[in-house]
Amino acid sequence: MGKGMKAQCPAYTVSPNAACGQAKAVVNPAPSGGATITFTLFNGASPLGSNATGVFSSLGPNIQYTIQADIGEACGNSKVSADFTLSELTLTTKSDELCGALGTITAQGSGGKPPYTYSIDGVNFSANNVFSGLIPAFYSITVQDGNLCTSNQFVNLAPGPLTITPGTDLTICQGEAKKVATTSTGTSFSWTPATGLSDASIVNPVASPQVTTKYYINATLGACTLKDSVTVFVNPAPVADAGKDSTICFGKSVQLAGSGGGAYQWSPSTYLDNALIGNPIVMKPAQSITYRLKVTGSNGCPSLQQPTITITVNPSAPIFAGKDTAITLGLSLPLHAIDVDKVGLDQYTWSPADGLDNAFIPDPVTTPDRETTYTINATSPDGCEGVGHIQIRVFKGPQIYLPTAFTPNGDGHNDILRIIAVGVRDFKHFTVFNRYGQRVFHTTDPAVGWSGRVNGTMSEAGTFTWIAEGVDFNGILIQRQGIVVLIR
């Protein structure tokens, strides 16, 4: 070949030659000059392996594979590929069994590559697919296709006398289901009556009759028919009764009245003193609740239905214990619990009892020495309960207090800048100024606070000064001032 000329590459093709779960790839024409060939098997875009022989085994049926040949030679590298799918060779058999006679097995191949040949010994194959005159035994039937691929199936041939064993009688609970343990060499079956059976045409149906029933089975094998019976005894299920729905006051208990069984189970068990008896007590439920009752009879059978009962809990009786307040250390404050809905609350208990002159009346007097939240629990004669709360902050006085910062962002927390005047008999004023000395808020009522707005517009974040004045119970003027930060 002259200088500067390139070798001509032939048009290569690759043949998978796939059969019997194996591919044996070859390249045509065979590359010359000792070129190296690398074969790669793909399943879609995923490579499954590479080698130089082109042989790939253990391939699955009905899967599209791609085999690629990479050919390296003097004229350059060539890549050729081909797709292929293995057709699985399968075998189906049918045995014709006659009562008291020899049997016949009929085989049929499919898939793979026709034509098919058949063997009953794995050695001698022929196109005949019917094997007759066979005695009862296990047989291994093999089909072979045109690629010499084989598929095998074992056949248990039982052409002897028809047999049927109905199994022992069954005992079930009403609503329960059990499989009838019947065995037979028959090929078709018919149960009567069909009521309560999952399938009256199989040898061992699932039985779930509502009452005790005697079932008869007819088994057929070829021209032979046998008949036998099995009885399914049904124990009746108990009928559960959870009682009537009830409405109670918050804080009151109520007793359930379940019936209909020998053993009981309530669910959920929340608030119950014993969930495994018929008449448990629902102990002061905090909210309305629905219970489900399952009962079991003396025969061990559960109820078919699980009735429910709902206990509706009316809200607690509202009690107003007074508005949260602040007092001077050492002073006393009369408390007063109010039965808002007038449900007849007549038994009262305040807690904690610290600082109270009597914790068991609606209007005790307290002299707290520290900040305290009192809780009042009250009960009516019919067991209804109510709860109220009051928080009392205790300050050393006389004094005027103000937080160092507030956040008027509307979240309900620290939105209003408000004076706390303790031990002040005559409150004079509370005034706020901006950094330019301009008055932005003024009030003579200590209960009124600044919202951070000036003329309806929210102020910018920043530092403000304040002044407050009042006269204590001794007639002494108290003046306080300071700085507060508005945070946005």
VEXDREN-2710 file (C-alpha; in Angstrom, 1 decimal):
% VEXDREN-2710
k/r/px/py/pz
1/MET/0.0/0.0/0.0
2/GLY/1.4/3.4/-1.0
3/LYS/2.5/6.1/1.4
4/GLY/-0.4/8.2/2.5
5/MET/-3.1/5.7/1.6
6/LYS/-5.5/4.3/4.3
7/ALA/-6.7/0.7/4.6
8/GLN/-10.3/0.1/3.7
9/CYS/-12.5/-1.3/6.6
10/PRO/-15.2/-3.9/5.6
11/ALA/-18.7/-3.4/6.8
12/TYR/-18.7/-5.6/10.0
13/THR/-21.8/-7.1/11.5
14/VAL/-22.2/-9.0/14.8
15/SER/-24.5/-12.0/15.2
16/PRO/-25.7/-12.8/18.8
17/ASN/-26.6/-16.5/18.0
18/ALA/-28.7/-16.6/21.2
19/ALA/-30.4/-19.8/22.5
20/CYS/-30.9/-21.8/25.7
21/GLY/-30.1/-18.9/28.0
22/GLN/-26.8/-18.2/26.2
23/ALA/-25.4/-15.9/23.5
24/LYS/-22.4/-16.8/21.3
25/ALA/-21.5/-13.7/19.4
26/VAL/-19.4/-13.7/16.2
27/VAL/-18.2/-10.9/13.9
28/ASN/-18.6/-11.1/10.2
29/PRO/-16.4/-11.0/8.2
30/ALA/-13.7/-12.2/10.6
31/PRO/-11.3/-9.3/11.1
32/SER/-7.8/-9.8/9.6
33/GLY/-4.4/-9.0/10.9
34/GLY/-5.0/-10.3/14.4
35/ALA/-7.4/-7.5/15.4
36/THR/-8.6/-7.6/19.0
37/ILE/-12.3/-7.9/19.5
38/THR/-14.1/-7.1/22.8
39/PHE/-17.7/-8.1/23.2
40/THR/-19.9/-6.2/25.7
41/LEU/-23.5/-7.2/26.7
42/PHE/-26.0/-4.5/27.6
43/ASN/-29.4/-4.5/29.1
44/GLY/-30.7/-1.1/27.9
45/ALA/-27.9/1.4/28.7
46/SER/-26.4/-0.8/31.5
47/PRO/-23.4/-2.9/30.6
48/LEU/-23.7/-6.5/32.0
49/GLY/-20.2/-7.7/31.2
50/SER/-17.4/-7.8/28.6
51/ASN/-15.1/-10.5/27.3
52/ALA/-13.1/-11.6/24.2
53/THR/-15.0/-14.8/23.6
54/GLY/-18.4/-13.4/22.9
55/VAL/-20.1/-16.0/25.1
56/PHE/-22.6/-14.8/27.7
57/SER/-24.6/-17.2/29.9
58/SER/-27.5/-17.2/32.4
59/LEU/-29.5/-14.9/30.2
60/GLY/-33.2/-14.4/31.1
61/PRO/-36.1/-14.9/28.7
62/ASN/-38.2/-12.1/27.2
63/ILE/-35.6/-9.5/27.9
64/GLN/-34.1/-7.3/25.1
65/TYR/-30.3/-7.4/25.2
66/THR/-27.7/-5.6/23.0
67/ILE/-24.4/-7.1/22.2
68/GLN/-21.6/-4.8/21.0
69/ALA/-18.3/-5.8/19.3
70/ASP/-15.4/-3.4/19.5
71/ILE/-12.9/-4.2/16.7
72/GLY/-9.4/-2.7/16.9
73/GLU/-7.3/-2.9/13.7
74/ALA/-4.9/-0.9/11.6
75/CYS/-7.7/1.0/9.7
76/GLY/-9.2/2.3/12.9
77/ASN/-11.7/1.1/15.6
78/SER/-15.1/-0.2/14.6
79/LYS/-18.1/-0.7/16.8
80/VAL/-21.0/-2.8/15.7
81/SER/-24.0/-4.0/17.7
82/ALA/-27.2/-6.1/17.5
83/ASP/-30.3/-6.5/19.6
84/PHE/-31.8/-9.8/20.5
85/THR/-34.4/-11.4/22.9
86/LEU/-34.4/-15.0/24.1
87/SER/-37.7/-16.8/23.8
88/GLU/-38.1/-19.1/26.8
89/LEU/-38.8/-22.8/26.1
90/THR/-41.7/-23.9/28.3
91/LEU/-43.4/-27.3/28.8
92/THR/-47.0/-27.9/29.9
93/THR/-48.3/-31.4/30.7
94/LYS/-51.7/-32.9/31.2
95/SER/-52.4/-36.3/32.8
96/ASP/-55.6/-38.2/31.9
97/GLU/-56.4/-40.5/34.7
98/LEU/-59.1/-43.1/34.7
99/CYS/-60.5/-44.8/37.7
100/GLY/-58.7/-48.2/38.1
101/ALA/-56.8/-47.9/34.8
102/LEU/-53.4/-46.9/33.6
103/GLY/-52.7/-43.2/32.9
104/THR/-51.7/-41.0/30.1
105/ILE/-49.5/-37.9/30.1
106/THR/-49.8/-35.4/27.2
107/ALA/-46.9/-32.9/26.9
108/GLN/-46.8/-29.6/24.9
109/GLY/-43.8/-27.3/24.3
110/SER/-43.9/-23.6/23.5
111/GLY/-41.5/-20.8/23.0
112/GLY/-37.9/-21.4/22.0
113/LYS/-37.4/-22.6/18.4
114/PRO/-39.7/-25.3/16.9
115/PRO/-39.8/-28.1/16.0
116/TYR/-40.2/-29.9/19.4
117/THR/-39.3/-33.4/20.5
118/TYR/-40.3/-35.1/23.7
119/SER/-38.8/-37.7/26.1
120/ILE/-40.0/-39.5/29.2
121/ASP/-36.5/-40.8/30.1
122/GLY/-34.4/-37.7/29.2
123/VAL/-32.5/-39.8/26.6
124/ASN/-34.8/-40.9/23.8
125/PHE/-36.6/-38.0/22.1
126/SER/-39.4/-38.1/19.4
127/ALA/-42.1/-35.9/18.0
128/ASN/-44.7/-38.0/19.9
129/ASN/-46.0/-35.9/22.8
130/VAL/-48.4/-38.5/24.3
131/PHE/-47.1/-41.1/26.8
132/SER/-49.8/-43.7/27.7
133/GLY/-50.1/-47.0/29.6
134/LEU/-48.3/-45.5/32.6
135/ILE/-48.5/-46.9/36.1
136/PRO/-48.8/-44.6/39.2
137/ALA/-45.4/-43.0/39.7
138/PHE/-43.4/-39.7/39.4
139/TYR/-42.3/-39.0/35.8
140/SER/-39.9/-36.5/34.4
141/ILE/-41.1/-35.2/31.0
142/THR/-38.6/-33.2/28.8
143/VAL/-39.2/-31.1/25.7
144/GLN/-36.3/-30.2/23.3
145/ASP/-36.5/-27.5/20.7
146/GLY/-34.6/-26.9/17.4
147/ASN/-31.8/-25.2/19.3
148/LEU/-31.4/-28.3/21.4
149/CYS/-32.6/-26.3/24.4
150/THR/-34.6/-28.4/27.0
151/SER/-37.3/-27.8/29.6
152/ASN/-38.3/-30.3/32.2
153/GLN/-41.4/-30.9/34.3
154/PHE/-42.2/-33.6/37.0
155/VAL/-45.6/-35.2/36.8
156/ASN/-47.1/-37.2/39.7
157/LEU/-49.3/-39.7/38.0
158/ALA/-51.9/-41.3/40.2
159/PRO/-54.3/-43.2/38.0
160/GLY/-55.3/-45.6/40.8
161/PRO/-58.7/-45.7/42.5
162/LEU/-60.4/-42.5/43.4
163/THR/-60.0/-41.6/47.1
164/ILE/-61.6/-38.9/49.3
165/THR/-60.9/-38.0/53.0
166/PRO/-63.2/-35.3/54.2
167/GLY/-61.2/-34.7/57.5
168/THR/-62.7/-34.2/60.9
169/ASP/-65.8/-32.2/61.7
170/LEU/-65.2/-28.6/62.5
171/THR/-66.4/-26.4/65.3
172/ILE/-66.4/-22.6/64.7
173/CYS/-67.8/-19.5/66.3
174/GLN/-70.6/-17.6/64.4
175/GLY/-68.8/-15.2/62.0
176/GLU/-65.6/-17.3/62.0
177/ALA/-64.2/-19.1/59.0
178/LYS/-62.1/-22.2/58.7
179/LYS/-60.8/-24.3/55.8
180/VAL/-62.3/-27.8/55.4
181/ALA/-59.3/-30.2/55.5
182/THR/-60.5/-32.5/52.7
183/THR/-58.1/-34.5/50.6
184/SER/-58.9/-36.4/47.4
185/THR/-57.4/-37.8/44.3
186/GLY/-60.3/-36.4/42.3
187/THR/-60.0/-33.8/39.6
188/SER/-63.4/-32.1/40.1
189/PHE/-65.5/-31.4/43.1
190/SER/-69.0/-30.3/44.1
191/TRP/-70.2/-29.4/47.6
192/THR/-73.8/-29.1/48.7
193/PRO/-75.2/-27.0/50.1
194/ALA/-73.0/-24.2/48.7
195/THR/-74.2/-21.7/51.3
196/GLY/-71.4/-20.6/53.6
197/LEU/-68.6/-21.9/51.4
198/SER/-65.9/-19.8/49.8
199/ASP/-66.0/-22.0/46.6
200/ALA/-68.2/-25.1/46.3
201/SER/-66.0/-26.4/43.4
202/ILE/-62.7/-26.9/45.2
203/VAL/-61.6/-29.8/47.4
204/ASN/-61.0/-27.7/50.6
205/PRO/-63.1/-24.6/50.6
206/VAL/-63.3/-22.2/53.6
207/ALA/-66.5/-22.7/55.5
208/SER/-68.3/-19.9/57.4
209/PRO/-71.9/-20.9/57.9
210/GLN/-74.1/-19.0/60.3
211/VAL/-75.7/-22.2/61.7
212/THR/-74.5/-25.7/62.1
213/THR/-74.5/-27.3/58.7
214/LYS/-73.7/-30.7/57.2
215/TYR/-71.9/-30.5/53.9
216/TYR/-71.6/-33.2/51.3
217/ILE/-68.8/-33.5/48.7
218/ASN/-68.9/-35.2/45.4
219/ALA/-65.4/-36.0/44.0
220/THR/-64.9/-37.1/40.4
221/LEU/-61.9/-38.7/38.7
222/GLY/-62.6/-39.6/35.1
223/ALA/-65.6/-41.9/35.2
224/CYS/-65.4/-42.4/39.0
225/THR/-67.4/-40.4/41.6
226/LEU/-67.2/-40.6/45.4
227/LYS/-69.4/-38.9/48.0
228/ASP/-68.7/-38.1/51.7
229/SER/-69.6/-35.5/54.3
230/VAL/-68.3/-33.1/57.0
231/THR/-70.2/-31.2/59.6
232/VAL/-69.4/-27.7/60.6
233/PHE/-70.8/-27.0/64.1
234/VAL/-71.4/-23.3/64.8
235/ASN/-71.4/-21.8/68.3
236/PRO/-73.6/-18.7/68.5
237/ALA/-71.9/-15.3/69.0
238/PRO/-73.0/-13.2/72.0
239/VAL/-74.8/-9.9/71.4
240/ALA/-73.0/-7.0/72.9
241/ASP/-74.8/-4.0/74.4
242/ALA/-72.7/-1.0/75.4
243/GLY/-75.7/0.9/77.0
244/LYS/-77.0/4.3/76.2
245/ASP/-75.0/7.5/75.5
246/SER/-74.7/9.8/78.5
247/THR/-74.0/13.5/79.2
248/ILE/-72.1/14.6/82.3
249/CYS/-70.6/17.7/83.8
250/PHE/-66.9/18.3/83.7
251/GLY/-65.2/16.8/86.7
252/LYS/-68.0/14.2/87.2
253/SER/-67.6/10.4/86.9
254/VAL/-70.1/8.0/85.4
255/GLN/-70.5/4.2/85.3
256/LEU/-70.9/2.2/82.1
257/ALA/-73.3/-0.7/81.9
258/GLY/-72.2/-3.1/79.2
259/SER/-73.9/-6.5/78.9
260/GLY/-74.2/-9.6/76.7
261/GLY/-71.1/-11.6/77.5
262/GLY/-69.0/-13.4/80.0
263/ALA/-65.8/-11.4/79.3
264/TYR/-65.6/-7.7/78.4
265/GLN/-63.1/-5.4/76.8
266/TRP/-63.6/-1.6/76.4
267/SER/-61.5/0.5/74.1
268/PRO/-59.9/2.9/74.5
269/SER/-59.1/2.4/78.2
270/THR/-58.7/6.1/78.8
271/TYR/-60.3/7.3/82.1
272/LEU/-61.6/3.8/82.9
273/ASP/-60.9/2.2/86.3
274/ASN/-61.0/-1.3/84.7
275/ALA/-61.4/-1.8/80.9
276/LEU/-62.0/-5.6/81.4
277/ILE/-65.3/-5.6/83.2
278/GLY/-68.9/-4.9/82.0
279/ASN/-69.5/-1.8/84.2
280/PRO/-66.3/0.2/84.7
281/ILE/-66.3/3.7/86.0
282/VAL/-65.3/6.6/83.7
283/MET/-63.2/8.6/86.1
284/LYS/-63.8/12.3/85.6
285/PRO/-63.1/12.5/81.9
286/ALA/-61.5/15.7/80.7
287/GLN/-63.3/15.7/77.4
288/SER/-66.1/13.8/75.5
289/ILE/-65.1/10.3/74.5
290/THR/-66.6/7.3/72.7
291/TYR/-66.0/3.7/73.9
292/ARG/-66.3/0.5/71.9
293/LEU/-67.3/-2.7/73.6
294/LYS/-66.2/-6.2/72.6
295/VAL/-67.7/-9.1/74.6
296/THR/-66.9/-12.8/74.6
297/GLY/-69.4/-15.5/75.5
298/SER/-69.0/-18.4/77.8
299/ASN/-68.4/-20.6/74.7
300/GLY/-65.4/-18.5/73.9
301/CYS/-67.0/-16.8/70.9
302/PRO/-66.6/-13.0/70.4
303/SER/-69.5/-10.7/69.5
304/LEU/-70.0/-10.0/65.8
305/GLN/-70.7/-6.4/66.4
306/GLN/-68.8/-4.0/68.7
307/PRO/-71.3/-1.3/69.8
308/THR/-70.2/2.1/71.0
309/ILE/-71.3/4.5/73.7
310/THR/-70.4/8.2/73.8
311/ILE/-69.9/10.1/77.0
312/THR/-70.4/13.8/76.3
313/VAL/-68.6/16.0/78.8
314/ASN/-70.1/19.5/79.1
315/PRO/-67.5/22.2/79.6
316/SER/-66.4/23.1/83.1
317/ALA/-68.5/25.6/84.9
318/PRO/-66.8/29.0/84.4
319/ILE/-65.5/30.7/87.6
320/PHE/-64.3/34.3/87.6
321/ALA/-61.6/34.6/90.2
322/GLY/-60.9/38.3/89.5
323/LYS/-58.6/40.2/87.2
324/ASP/-54.9/39.7/87.6
325/THR/-53.5/42.5/89.8
326/ALA/-50.6/43.8/91.7
327/ILE/-50.3/44.8/95.4
328/THR/-47.8/46.2/97.7
329/LEU/-45.9/43.8/99.9
330/GLY/-47.5/43.5/103.3
331/LEU/-51.0/44.5/102.1
332/SER/-54.0/42.2/102.0
333/LEU/-56.3/41.6/99.1
334/PRO/-59.9/40.2/99.3
335/LEU/-60.5/37.5/96.7
336/HIS/-64.0/36.6/95.4
337/ALA/-64.9/33.6/93.2
338/ILE/-68.0/34.1/91.0
339/ASP/-70.2/31.3/89.7
340/VAL/-70.6/32.8/86.3
341/ASP/-73.4/30.5/85.0
342/LYS/-75.0/30.1/88.4
343/VAL/-74.8/26.3/88.3
344/GLY/-74.9/26.1/92.1
345/LEU/-71.3/25.7/93.0
346/ASP/-71.1/25.4/96.7
347/GLN/-67.8/23.7/97.6
348/TYR/-64.7/25.8/97.1
349/THR/-61.0/25.0/97.4
350/TRP/-58.2/27.6/96.7
351/SER/-54.7/26.5/96.0
352/PRO/-52.0/27.1/97.0
353/ALA/-53.2/28.0/100.5
354/ASP/-50.2/30.2/101.1
355/GLY/-51.2/33.6/102.3
356/LEU/-55.0/32.8/102.5
357/ASP/-57.0/33.2/105.7
358/ASN/-59.3/30.4/104.6
359/ALA/-58.8/28.2/101.5
360/PHE/-62.3/26.7/101.5
361/ILE/-64.6/29.7/101.1
362/PRO/-65.4/31.6/97.9
363/ASP/-64.1/35.0/99.2
364/PRO/-60.9/34.5/101.3
365/VAL/-58.4/37.3/102.1
366/THR/-54.8/36.8/100.9
367/THR/-51.6/38.5/102.1
368/PRO/-49.0/37.1/99.7
369/ASP/-45.3/37.6/100.2
370/ARG/-44.4/36.8/96.6
371/GLU/-46.0/36.6/93.2
372/THR/-48.7/33.9/93.3
373/THR/-51.2/32.4/90.9
374/TYR/-54.2/31.1/92.8
375/THR/-56.5/28.4/91.4
376/ILE/-60.0/28.1/92.6
377/ASN/-61.8/24.7/92.2
378/ALA/-65.5/24.5/92.9
379/THR/-68.0/21.7/92.9
380/SER/-71.8/21.7/92.7
381/PRO/-74.1/19.2/94.6
382/ASP/-74.5/17.1/91.4
383/GLY/-70.7/16.8/90.9
384/CYS/-70.1/19.5/88.3
385/GLU/-66.8/21.2/88.6
386/GLY/-65.4/24.6/87.7
387/VAL/-61.9/26.1/87.7
388/GLY/-60.7/29.7/87.8
389/HIS/-57.3/31.5/88.2
390/ILE/-56.0/34.9/89.3
391/GLN/-52.4/36.1/89.3
392/ILE/-51.2/38.5/92.0
393/ARG/-47.9/40.2/91.6
394/VAL/-46.3/41.6/94.8
395/PHE/-44.1/44.7/94.8
396/LYS/-42.3/46.6/97.4
397/GLY/-43.9/50.0/97.7
398/PRO/-44.8/52.7/97.4
399/GLN/-43.2/52.6/93.9
400/ILE/-43.9/53.2/90.2
401/TYR/-42.6/50.6/87.8
402/LEU/-42.2/50.6/84.0
403/PRO/-40.6/48.0/81.7
404/THR/-37.4/49.0/79.9
405/ALA/-38.7/48.0/76.5
406/PHE/-41.9/47.0/74.7
407/THR/-42.8/45.6/71.3
408/PRO/-46.0/47.0/69.8
409/ASN/-46.1/44.5/66.9
410/GLY/-49.6/43.2/67.5
411/ASP/-48.6/39.6/68.7
412/GLY/-50.4/40.0/72.0
413/HIS/-47.2/40.1/74.0
414/ASN/-45.8/43.3/75.5
415/ASP/-47.7/45.4/73.0
416/ILE/-48.7/48.2/75.4
417/LEU/-46.4/50.3/77.6
418/ARG/-48.2/50.5/80.9
419/ILE/-47.3/51.9/84.4
420/ILE/-47.5/49.7/87.5
421/ALA/-48.2/51.9/90.5
422/VAL/-47.9/50.1/93.8
423/GLY/-48.9/51.9/97.1
424/VAL/-50.0/55.0/95.2
425/ARG/-53.2/56.6/96.4
426/ASP/-53.5/59.4/94.0
427/PHE/-51.9/58.9/90.5
428/LYS/-51.0/62.2/88.8
429/HIS/-49.8/61.4/85.3
430/PHE/-47.7/59.2/83.0
431/THR/-46.0/61.0/80.1
432/VAL/-43.7/59.8/77.3
433/PHE/-41.3/62.1/75.2
434/ASN/-39.4/61.4/72.0
435/ARG/-35.7/62.2/71.6
436/TYR/-36.6/65.8/70.6
437/GLY/-38.4/66.4/73.8
438/GLN/-41.8/66.3/72.2
439/ARG/-44.6/64.8/74.2
440/VAL/-46.0/61.7/72.4
441/PHE/-48.2/60.3/75.1
442/HIS/-49.9/61.4/78.3
443/THR/-52.5/59.9/80.7
444/THR/-53.7/60.4/84.3
445/ASP/-55.1/56.8/84.4
446/PRO/-52.5/54.2/85.4
447/ALA/-54.6/51.5/83.7
448/VAL/-54.1/53.2/80.3
449/GLY/-50.9/52.5/78.4
450/TRP/-49.1/53.7/75.3
451/SER/-49.6/51.7/72.1
452/GLY/-46.5/53.2/70.4
453/ARG/-48.7/55.3/68.1
454/VAL/-48.7/59.1/67.7
455/ASN/-51.7/60.6/66.0
456/GLY/-52.6/57.2/64.7
457/THR/-49.2/56.4/63.2
458/MET/-46.8/53.8/64.6
459/SER/-43.6/55.4/65.8
460/GLU/-40.3/54.2/64.5
461/ALA/-38.1/52.0/66.7
462/GLY/-36.0/54.0/69.1
463/THR/-35.4/55.4/72.6
464/PHE/-38.0/57.4/74.5
465/THR/-38.0/59.1/78.0
466/TRP/-40.8/59.0/80.5
467/ILE/-42.0/60.7/83.7
468/ALA/-44.6/59.5/86.2
469/GLU/-46.0/61.0/89.4
470/GLY/-48.3/60.0/92.2
471/VAL/-49.0/60.5/95.9
472/ASP/-48.7/57.5/98.3
473/PHE/-50.9/56.7/101.2
474/ASN/-48.8/58.9/103.5
475/GLY/-49.3/62.0/101.2
476/ILE/-45.7/61.9/99.9
477/LEU/-45.2/62.8/96.3
478/ILE/-43.5/60.0/94.3
479/GLN/-41.7/61.0/91.1
480/ARG/-40.1/58.5/88.7
481/GLN/-38.5/58.9/85.3
482/GLY/-36.5/56.7/82.9
483/ILE/-35.8/55.5/79.4
484/VAL/-37.8/52.9/77.5
485/VAL/-36.9/51.3/74.1
486/LEU/-39.6/50.8/71.4
487/ILE/-38.6/47.6/69.5
488/ARG/-40.3/46.9/66.1
END
